[in-house]
Amino acid sequence: MPTAAFTTLGCKVNQYETQKILERFEALGFDIVPFDVPADVYVINTCSVTQSAEAKSRQTVRRAARQNPNAVVVMTGCYAQFTLRRGETLDEAHLVVPNPDKMRTADYLLEHFPHFKAQLAQKRHNTETPIRRRSRAVLKIQDGCNVYCSFCSIPYTRPVMRSTPYTEVLDEARAMVQDGYRELVLTGVLIGDYGPETGSGGPDLAELCALLGEIDGLERIRISSIEPTLVTDRLIDLIATHPKMCPHLHIPLQSGDTGVLQAMNRPYDQAFYLDLIRRLRARIPNCAISTDIMVGFPGEDEAAFQNTCFVVEQVEFCRAHLFRYSPRPDTPAETMRQQVPDPVKAERMQRLQHISKAAAQRYAARMLGTVERVLVETRSKLSGLMTGTSDRYLQVEFAAPNSLVGQIIPVRLVDLTPDGVLGELTTA
């Protein structure tokens, strides 16, 4: 039987979409194999958020072609969409599926390479058996972005605003719970935009979360990246009061300097962001905040960089994804003056990494002595301890038997580790 291998670059939305593409291939009769072994088909779900992401996408396509020169290499995702927009080609990619059509990747393959149809005719799967490789399930509920930040290419690769009908979301969530998942991570490109105006069929994000909370067997609901201006009072109240909602939000900062935020076309300033965090933590004690921060945006001088450092110190993010600005084709920032030299970006990145890690440890230290619910995930090869993720997105290590994997258990946090906290099992 033909074999297919899959890999994903980029965000949780891409991870979810790769999973759905994989399930379609499996239902057609393809045998799914790891990406690092020879396969008949390689599917690469690419990313274009930075120059580095594009470079990794190209490298991954070429690596697949080297692993099996006779394989069909399929490229989809945001970088694939950009190659189509720019009229570029990548010799090793035999098939490029437009990003809006990526859920039809299997159909594109069979249309362009019909010899697979004869092979698949020998083996038909009567039912779909999803392969879910993560201890928590990622559930995509929204697609598309219309914010047009001056540095970002996503509105060009995902231009259609769409909310998944809430009945479909609930059906998929129930199926995931039946598969044994205790936590769902809701994801979308602009997840806070979820609502009836773009196709939800009624509920907005907070109302959808409340409906998901009624599903028996589902223990935790986590919201992935949400824009600061889309965190509503109703959503804050729901997180504060609903026992299944994780007291954690990933809220991109991008920059802590108001002038840079304006140049980025971000619809908030430093004061708005800090006030939002204050309101969250006043309503949700010790609410965990993770974030994305860009270093070296055009026009960012030392004073602007220090404003970003100030916000990091004030907020004490539990985790921060830091990355250097890189010009994206056809975006306004690409032609802005005062481009920051690469050595300056690298030096600021190093400084901010130290500041962010220290701030994250201060946040974790405040949680010592408390009891957190932890989703048990795997055993650390380094320490030999079991590891898991707490409600507040802390990485926790603790002594426990393998039989607890996949369960959510109470763990008392007792000490700091280089990348999280040390805990011990407790009954309360």
C-alpha positions as CSV (number, residue, x, y, z in Angstrom):
1,M,0.0,0.0,0.0
2,P,1.2,3.6,-0.6
3,T,2.7,5.3,2.4
4,A,2.4,9.0,3.3
5,A,4.4,11.1,5.8
6,F,3.5,14.5,7.2
7,T,5.3,17.3,9.0
8,T,4.2,20.8,10.1
9,L,6.0,24.1,10.4
10,G,4.5,27.0,12.3
11,C,1.4,27.5,14.5
12,K,-1.2,25.4,16.3
13,V,-3.6,26.1,13.4
14,N,-1.2,24.4,11.0
15,Q,-0.8,21.5,13.5
16,Y,-4.5,21.0,13.5
17,E,-4.8,21.2,9.7
18,T,-2.0,18.7,9.2
19,Q,-3.9,16.3,11.5
20,K,-7.1,16.6,9.4
21,I,-5.1,16.2,6.2
22,L,-3.5,13.1,7.6
23,E,-6.9,11.6,8.6
24,R,-8.1,12.1,5.1
25,F,-5.1,10.2,3.7
26,E,-5.6,7.4,6.2
27,A,-9.3,7.1,5.3
28,L,-8.4,6.7,1.7
29,G,-6.1,3.8,2.5
30,F,-2.6,5.3,2.8
31,D,-0.3,3.9,5.5
32,I,1.0,6.7,7.7
33,V,4.7,6.6,8.4
34,P,7.1,8.9,10.3
35,F,8.5,11.8,8.3
36,D,12.1,10.6,8.7
37,V,11.7,7.3,6.8
38,P,11.2,6.6,3.1
39,A,7.6,7.3,2.0
40,D,5.7,7.4,-1.3
41,V,4.2,10.8,-0.5
42,Y,5.5,13.6,1.7
43,V,3.2,16.4,2.8
44,I,4.8,19.5,4.2
45,N,2.5,22.1,5.8
46,T,4.7,25.2,5.5
47,C,4.9,28.5,7.3
48,S,5.9,32.0,6.1
49,V,5.7,34.1,9.3
50,T,9.4,34.9,9.2
51,Q,12.3,34.5,6.7
52,S,13.6,31.7,9.0
53,A,10.2,29.9,8.7
54,E,10.4,30.1,4.9
55,A,14.0,28.8,4.9
56,K,13.0,25.9,7.1
57,S,10.0,25.2,4.8
58,R,12.4,25.0,1.7
59,Q,14.9,22.8,3.6
60,T,12.2,20.4,4.7
61,V,10.9,20.0,1.2
62,R,14.4,19.3,-0.1
63,R,15.1,16.9,2.8
64,A,12.0,14.9,1.9
65,A,13.0,14.7,-1.8
66,R,16.5,13.4,-0.7
67,Q,15.0,10.7,1.5
68,N,13.2,9.2,-1.4
69,P,13.9,10.6,-4.8
70,N,11.0,8.6,-6.2
71,A,8.5,10.1,-3.8
72,V,5.9,12.7,-4.6
73,V,6.6,15.8,-2.4
74,V,3.5,17.9,-1.7
75,M,3.8,21.5,-0.3
76,T,0.9,23.4,1.2
77,G,0.5,26.1,3.8
78,C,1.4,29.8,4.0
79,Y,4.8,29.6,2.3
80,A,3.3,27.5,-0.5
81,Q,0.6,30.2,-1.0
82,F,3.3,32.8,-1.2
83,T,5.2,30.9,-3.9
84,L,2.0,30.8,-5.9
85,R,1.4,34.6,-5.4
86,R,4.9,35.4,-6.4
87,G,5.1,33.0,-9.3
88,E,8.0,31.1,-7.7
89,T,8.7,27.4,-7.9
90,L,10.6,24.9,-5.8
91,D,12.0,22.1,-8.0
92,E,11.7,19.5,-5.3
93,A,8.0,20.2,-4.7
94,H,6.1,18.2,-7.2
95,L,2.7,19.5,-6.2
96,V,1.8,22.8,-4.5
97,V,-1.7,23.0,-2.9
98,P,-3.1,26.5,-2.4
99,N,-3.5,27.3,1.3
100,P,-7.3,27.8,1.1
101,D,-7.6,24.3,-0.5
102,K,-5.2,22.5,1.9
103,M,-8.0,20.3,3.3
104,R,-8.3,18.9,-0.3
105,T,-4.6,17.9,-0.4
106,A,-5.5,14.2,-0.9
107,D,-7.9,15.1,-3.7
108,Y,-5.2,17.2,-5.4
109,L,-2.7,14.4,-5.1
110,L,-5.1,11.8,-6.7
111,E,-6.0,14.2,-9.5
112,H,-2.4,14.9,-10.4
113,F,-1.0,11.5,-9.7
114,P,-3.8,9.0,-10.5
115,H,-1.5,5.9,-10.2
116,F,-2.2,6.1,-6.5
117,K,-5.9,5.3,-7.1
118,A,-5.1,1.8,-8.4
119,Q,-2.9,1.1,-5.4
120,L,-5.6,2.4,-3.0
121,A,-8.3,0.3,-4.7
122,Q,-6.7,-2.8,-3.1
123,K,-7.2,-1.4,0.4
124,R,-10.2,0.6,1.6
125,H,-10.8,1.8,5.1
126,N,-14.5,1.6,6.0
127,T,-14.1,4.0,8.9
128,E,-11.8,6.8,9.9
129,T,-9.5,6.1,12.8
130,P,-7.8,9.3,13.7
131,I,-4.2,9.2,14.9
132,R,-3.8,11.8,17.6
133,R,-0.2,12.0,18.8
134,R,-0.6,14.7,21.4
135,S,-1.7,14.4,25.0
136,R,-4.0,17.4,24.5
137,A,-6.1,17.8,21.4
138,V,-5.9,21.0,19.3
139,L,-9.3,22.1,18.0
140,K,-9.4,24.7,15.3
141,I,-12.6,26.9,15.5
142,Q,-11.7,29.9,13.3
143,D,-9.7,30.8,10.2
144,G,-8.6,34.1,8.5
145,C,-7.2,37.4,9.6
146,N,-8.2,40.9,8.6
147,V,-6.0,42.9,11.0
148,Y,-3.1,43.7,8.5
149,C,-0.3,44.3,10.9
150,S,2.4,46.0,8.9
151,F,4.9,43.2,9.4
152,C,2.6,40.2,8.8
153,S,1.9,38.1,5.7
154,I,-0.9,36.0,7.2
155,P,-3.8,38.2,5.9
156,Y,-2.5,37.6,2.4
157,T,-2.3,33.8,2.9
158,R,-5.5,33.4,5.0
159,P,-7.8,36.2,3.8
160,V,-11.2,34.6,4.3
161,M,-12.7,35.1,7.8
162,R,-14.6,32.0,8.9
163,S,-15.9,30.7,12.2
164,T,-16.6,26.9,12.3
165,P,-20.3,26.4,13.0
166,Y,-20.6,25.7,16.7
167,T,-22.5,22.4,16.1
168,E,-19.5,21.1,14.2
169,V,-17.1,22.3,16.9
170,L,-19.1,20.5,19.6
171,D,-19.3,17.3,17.6
172,E,-15.6,17.3,17.0
173,A,-14.9,18.1,20.7
174,R,-17.1,15.2,21.8
175,A,-15.2,12.8,19.4
176,M,-11.9,14.0,20.9
177,V,-13.1,13.4,24.4
178,Q,-14.2,9.9,23.3
179,D,-10.7,9.3,22.1
180,G,-9.5,9.9,25.6
181,Y,-8.4,13.5,25.6
182,R,-9.0,15.5,28.8
183,E,-7.9,18.9,27.5
184,L,-8.9,20.8,24.4
185,V,-6.8,23.7,23.1
186,L,-9.0,26.0,21.0
187,T,-7.1,27.6,18.2
188,G,-7.6,30.0,15.3
189,V,-5.8,32.6,13.3
190,L,-7.9,35.4,14.9
191,I,-9.7,33.3,17.5
192,G,-11.3,36.2,19.4
193,D,-13.2,37.1,16.2
194,Y,-15.2,33.8,16.5
195,G,-18.9,34.6,16.3
196,P,-22.1,34.7,14.3
197,E,-20.9,37.4,11.8
198,T,-18.4,34.9,10.3
199,G,-20.5,31.7,10.5
200,S,-20.5,30.4,14.1
201,G,-24.3,30.0,13.9
202,G,-24.9,31.9,17.1
203,P,-22.3,31.9,19.9
204,D,-19.2,34.1,20.3
205,L,-16.0,32.7,21.8
206,A,-17.1,33.0,25.4
207,E,-20.5,31.4,24.7
208,L,-18.8,28.6,22.7
209,C,-16.4,27.9,25.6
210,A,-19.4,27.6,28.0
211,L,-21.1,25.1,25.6
212,L,-17.9,23.1,25.4
213,G,-17.8,23.1,29.2
214,E,-21.0,21.1,29.3
215,I,-19.4,18.1,27.6
216,D,-19.0,15.2,30.0
217,G,-15.5,13.9,30.3
218,L,-13.8,17.1,29.2
219,E,-11.8,18.4,32.1
220,R,-9.9,21.4,30.7
221,I,-10.4,24.1,28.0
222,R,-7.5,26.2,27.0
223,I,-7.6,29.2,24.6
224,S,-4.6,29.7,22.4
225,S,-3.3,33.0,21.1
226,I,-5.8,35.8,21.3
227,E,-5.4,39.5,20.4
228,P,-5.4,41.9,23.3
229,T,-8.3,43.9,22.0
230,L,-10.5,40.8,21.7
231,V,-10.3,39.7,25.3
232,T,-13.8,40.6,26.4
233,D,-15.2,41.1,29.9
234,R,-17.5,38.1,29.4
235,L,-14.5,35.9,28.5
236,I,-12.6,37.1,31.6
237,D,-15.6,36.3,33.8
238,L,-16.0,32.8,32.3
239,I,-12.3,32.0,32.9
240,A,-12.7,33.3,36.4
241,T,-15.8,31.2,37.3
242,H,-15.8,28.1,35.1
243,P,-13.9,25.2,36.6
244,K,-12.9,23.8,33.2
245,M,-11.4,27.0,31.9
246,C,-7.6,27.2,32.3
247,P,-6.5,30.4,34.0
248,H,-4.0,31.1,31.2
249,L,-4.1,33.2,28.0
250,H,-1.5,33.7,25.3
251,I,-1.8,37.4,24.4
252,P,0.7,38.7,21.9
253,L,2.6,41.8,22.9
254,Q,4.9,42.1,19.9
255,S,6.4,45.4,21.4
256,G,6.1,47.2,24.6
257,D,6.7,50.6,22.9
258,T,3.6,52.6,21.9
259,G,5.4,54.2,18.9
260,V,6.6,50.8,17.6
261,L,3.1,49.4,18.1
262,Q,1.6,52.2,16.0
263,A,4.2,51.5,13.2
264,M,3.2,47.8,13.4
265,N,-0.5,48.8,13.0
266,R,-1.3,47.1,16.2
267,P,-4.6,48.4,17.6
268,Y,-3.5,49.1,21.2
269,D,-0.7,50.8,23.1
270,Q,1.4,50.0,26.1
271,A,-1.1,51.4,28.6
272,F,-3.9,49.3,27.1
273,Y,-1.9,46.1,27.3
274,L,-0.8,46.7,30.9
275,D,-4.3,47.6,32.0
276,L,-5.7,44.4,30.4
277,I,-3.2,42.3,32.4
278,R,-4.1,44.2,35.6
279,R,-7.8,43.5,34.9
280,L,-7.2,39.8,34.2
281,R,-5.2,39.2,37.3
282,A,-7.6,41.2,39.5
283,R,-10.4,38.9,38.4
284,I,-8.3,35.7,38.0
285,P,-5.6,35.6,40.7
286,N,-2.2,34.6,39.3
287,C,-3.6,34.3,35.8
288,A,-0.8,33.0,33.6
289,I,0.0,35.1,30.6
290,S,2.3,33.9,27.7
291,T,3.2,36.0,24.8
292,D,5.0,36.7,21.5
293,I,7.5,39.5,21.3
294,M,9.3,40.8,18.2
295,V,12.8,42.3,18.5
296,G,14.3,44.8,16.0
297,F,11.2,46.1,14.2
298,P,12.1,49.1,11.9
299,G,12.5,52.2,14.0
300,E,13.0,50.3,17.3
301,D,15.8,52.3,19.1
302,E,17.3,51.5,22.5
303,A,14.5,53.5,24.3
304,A,11.8,51.6,22.5
305,F,13.5,48.3,23.3
306,Q,13.7,49.3,27.0
307,N,10.0,49.9,26.9
308,T,9.5,46.3,25.8
309,C,11.8,45.1,28.6
310,F,9.8,47.2,31.1
311,V,6.5,45.5,30.1
312,V,8.2,42.0,30.4
313,E,9.4,43.0,33.9
314,Q,5.9,44.2,34.9
315,V,3.8,41.4,33.5
316,E,6.1,38.5,34.3
317,F,5.0,36.3,31.5
318,C,5.0,32.6,32.3
319,R,6.5,32.0,28.8
320,A,7.6,34.3,26.0
321,H,8.2,33.4,22.4
322,L,10.8,35.8,21.2
323,F,11.8,36.3,17.6
324,R,13.7,38.8,15.4
325,Y,11.9,40.9,12.9
326,S,12.5,39.8,9.3
327,P,10.9,41.5,6.3
328,R,7.9,39.8,4.7
329,P,7.3,40.3,1.0
330,D,4.6,42.8,0.1
331,T,4.2,44.1,3.6
332,P,4.5,47.8,4.5
333,A,7.3,47.1,7.0
334,E,9.4,45.7,4.2
335,T,10.1,49.2,2.8
336,M,10.2,51.1,6.1
337,R,13.2,53.2,6.9
338,Q,15.4,52.7,10.0
339,Q,15.8,49.0,9.5
340,V,17.6,47.6,12.6
341,P,21.0,45.9,11.8
342,D,21.1,42.2,12.4
343,P,23.9,42.4,15.1
344,V,21.8,44.8,17.1
345,K,18.8,42.5,16.8
346,A,20.9,39.6,18.0
347,E,22.3,41.5,21.0
348,R,18.8,42.7,22.0
349,M,17.4,39.2,21.6
350,Q,20.0,37.9,24.0
351,R,19.3,40.5,26.6
352,L,15.5,40.0,26.3
353,Q,15.9,36.2,26.7
354,H,17.7,36.7,30.0
355,I,15.0,39.2,31.2
356,S,12.1,37.0,30.1
357,K,13.6,33.9,31.8
358,A,14.1,35.7,35.0
359,A,10.6,37.2,34.9
360,A,9.1,33.7,34.2
361,Q,10.9,32.3,37.2
362,R,9.6,35.1,39.4
363,Y,6.1,34.2,38.2
364,A,6.7,30.4,38.9
365,A,8.1,31.2,42.3
366,R,4.9,32.9,43.3
367,M,3.1,29.7,42.6
368,L,5.3,27.6,45.0
369,G,3.3,26.0,47.8
370,T,0.1,26.0,45.8
371,V,-1.7,22.9,44.3
372,E,-2.1,22.9,40.5
373,R,-4.0,20.5,38.3
374,V,-1.5,18.9,36.0
375,L,-2.1,16.9,32.8
376,V,0.4,14.0,33.0
377,E,2.2,13.7,29.6
378,T,5.5,11.8,29.5
379,R,8.6,10.8,31.5
380,S,11.6,13.0,31.2
381,K,14.6,11.2,29.7
382,L,16.9,13.7,31.5
383,S,15.5,13.5,35.1
384,G,13.5,10.3,35.0
385,L,10.6,12.2,36.5
386,M,7.1,12.4,35.0
387,T,6.3,15.7,33.3
388,G,3.1,17.5,32.6
389,T,1.4,20.9,32.1
390,S,-0.5,22.7,34.8
391,D,-3.7,24.7,34.5
392,R,-1.4,27.8,34.5
393,Y,0.8,26.5,31.7
394,L,3.7,25.6,34.0
395,Q,5.9,22.7,33.1
396,V,5.9,20.5,36.1
397,E,8.2,17.5,37.0
398,F,7.2,15.0,39.7
399,A,7.6,11.4,40.8
400,A,4.6,9.3,39.6
401,P,3.8,5.9,37.9
402,N,3.4,5.6,34.2
403,S,-0.3,4.6,34.8
404,L,-1.1,8.3,35.4
405,V,-0.2,9.4,31.8
406,G,-3.2,11.1,30.2
407,Q,-4.8,11.9,33.6
408,I,-5.2,15.3,35.3
409,I,-4.1,15.1,38.9
410,P,-3.4,17.5,41.8
411,V,0.3,18.3,42.2
412,R,1.8,20.6,44.9
413,L,4.5,22.9,43.5
414,V,7.6,22.8,45.8
415,D,10.6,24.1,44.0
416,L,11.9,25.8,40.8
417,T,13.7,23.9,38.0
418,P,15.6,25.6,35.1
419,D,12.5,25.3,32.8
420,G,9.6,25.0,35.2
421,V,8.8,23.7,38.6
422,L,9.2,20.6,40.7
423,G,6.1,19.1,42.3
424,E,4.8,16.3,44.4
425,L,1.6,14.3,44.2
426,T,-1.1,15.3,46.7
427,T,-4.7,14.5,47.4
428,A,-5.9,18.1,47.7
